[in-house]
């Protein structure tokens, strides 16, 4: 699941700020101040700065804590951590220096100090670490509880893509209902339906060939778009 979260975040950052064939990297021998979108930012010696094909900074390690504009709100970012910028010089990913309330779709969430947050082009957070347990509405009248201090991934509208449960819960899939174990990662499709999770009870699900397949407690189960499991 860690690899899934890494892929989602990396894909967004690459799509929005890197032309891998044209970028340039410079190594810093001293703390270096560079003008980025109207702000003088000091980047740390002994680290590297990445520029795009037009010479604009798209990534670097902060020498000092600083308040900067993201694609959305103005946020204080932590020193000694990497920042990523879009071509307009707005921060799209960095580590927050204090607990910070930020919007994700239509929900305002407190994100944990010292953790990484990533913003979409509309200034909404799509990746971060909540500072407190959260309750999220899903499709229909379903609801899940998300564990603080764990990674949360959302789509552009603020719907959950991946999270860690803080409580056991029962959720429907297309063909049945599944009991999910607290402290484990669950993943959802773009339609908001469950596509994988760790079961807390022994269960039997329908397979793609029409058979039935049993899973033991603690099994990680993956469903296709029709709510079926592999044979």
N, C-alpha and C positions, 0 to 999 in steps of 0.2 A: 504493500500500500504506500510505503514511503516513496517508491519509485514512481507510482502513479501521480502523487502530489508534485513531485519534482518535475515530471514531464509536463503537467498542466501549466505550472508557473513558467518553466523554461520556454515552452512554446509561445506563450504570450509575450515574454520579454524579447525573444528572438524576432518575432513577427513585427513588433512595434519599434525596436530601436537598433537592431544590428543588421548591417549588410556585411556578412562575414567575409566576403571577398574583397571589400574595399576598406575595412576598418584599419586603423593604425594604433599601435600601442607604444607608449613612451614610459620608460622607467624613471622614477623621480629620485634624485640624490639628496634633495632638500625639500622641506615643506614648500609647496608651490601654490600661489594664489592665481586662480583663473576666473575670468568673467564668464558666467553661465546664465543666460537669460536675465541679465540685469543684476545679478548677484555675484559678488566676489566670494568664491568658495576656496578654502585652503585644503589642498589634498596632501596626504601624508607621505613623507619621505620613505624610501624603501618599498614603495608600492608602485603600481602601474596605473596609468590613465588610458582609457580607450577612447579614440576619436572616430567619428564617422567619416565618410568620403569628402565631406565639406569642411572638416576640421572642427566640428562641434563635439564637445565632450558628451559621451553617452554612458560612461561608467568610470568610477574612481572611488578611492577610499578616503573618507573624511579625516582631517587632522584635528578638527574641532567640532563640537556639537553646534548645530546651526538650525535655524528655522527657515524652511524653504517651501515654495509653492509646489504642490503636486499637480496632477491633472484635475484635482478637486480642491480640497482645503489646504491651508498653510499648516505645516506640521514640523515639530522639532525632531531632528534626526541625530542619532548617536554617533560620536566619534569612533574612529578605528573600525568602522564598518563600511561596506561597499554600498554606494548609491548607483541606481540606474536612471538614466534620463531619456525622454523621448526627443525627437528632433527639434522640438520647440524649447527644450531646456527645462521642461517640467519633470519633477521626480515621478517615476512610475514604480519604483521599488526601493525600499530602504528599511533600516532598523530604527524604531521609534525610541526616543530618549525618555519618555514618560508614558504612563498609562494615558491612552488617547481615545476619545469618542469619535468614531468615524462611521459614515454611511455605507451600507451594503444593500443596494436596491432600496427598499422602503424601510429598512430596519437600521437603527443607530446602535452600534455595538462598542463596548469598551474593549480595546485591544491592549495586550499586556506589554508593559515596559520592557525594552531590550529585545523585542521580537521583530521579525520581519513582516512588513505589510506590502502588498502589491496593489496598484490601482489600475483600473481599466481606463479607456479613453474618455469616459464620462466622469471620472473622478471618484468612482465608487470602488471600495475595497473588494477584491475577489479572492484574496489569499491573506490569512492572518491567524493570530493566536488569541482567542478571547481571554479576557482577564477574569471573567466570572462564568459560572454555568449559565447556559442560555436555553430558552424554550423556543422552538421553531415550528411554525405551522407548515404542514405539507399539503399535498393534494387532498381534496375532500375535507374531512374533519380530523385528519390524522395529525399527530404532533409528536415531536421527538425532543429529547433533552441532550444538549451538547456539553461535553466536559470542558471546563476551563483549562487553559494551559496546553491544549492540543490543537493541531492544525485544522483549519476550516477553509474549505474551497467552495466558491460560489460561482454561478454563471453570471452573465451580464445583467440579468434581471433581479439578481439577489437570491435565486433559488439554490438550495444546497446541492453540491456535486459530491462532496465527501466530507465526513466529520467523524468524531469519536463520541460514542454515547456515554452519558453520565448516569443513565438509568436503563434497566431492562425495559423493553417495549415490544408490543405486537404491531406488525405492519402488514398490510395486504400486498401480495403480489398478484399478478393477473389470475393465476390459477388457484391460489390458496392464501393462507395467512402464515406468517413466519414470526417466531418469538426470537428476538435479538438480544444478545448479551451485552450488559454494560461494560464500558472500558474497551470496547472493540470498535473498529472502523466500519462504517457503512458507506455505500456508494449508490448514487442515484443517476438515472438517465436524464436526458434533457427534457423529457416529458414529466419528470418528477417521480417516476416509479422506481422502486427498489431494484437494483441490479446485483448487489452482493452484500453479504453480511455474515456474522458468526452467530450460529444458533445456540440457544440456551437450553433447548429441549430436543430430544430425539425426534426427527421428523421425516416424513416421506413426501417427495415431490414428483410431479409428472415429468417425464423426459421428452426430448424432441421426437423420439420414435413412438411415443404413446405409452411406454412402460412406466412403472413406478420405481423410484430409487430412494433408498433409506440413507439417512445421515445421522451420525452419532453426535452427542452433545459436544459443543466446541468446534464443530466442523465449519469451515468457511465455504459458503454456498454461493454460486454464481448463476444468475438467471439471464436468459436471452430476452429479446424484446417482446416475446410472447409469454414470458413468465415460466419458461421451461428450463430444465437443467440438462446437461449433457448425459448421455448414457454411460 
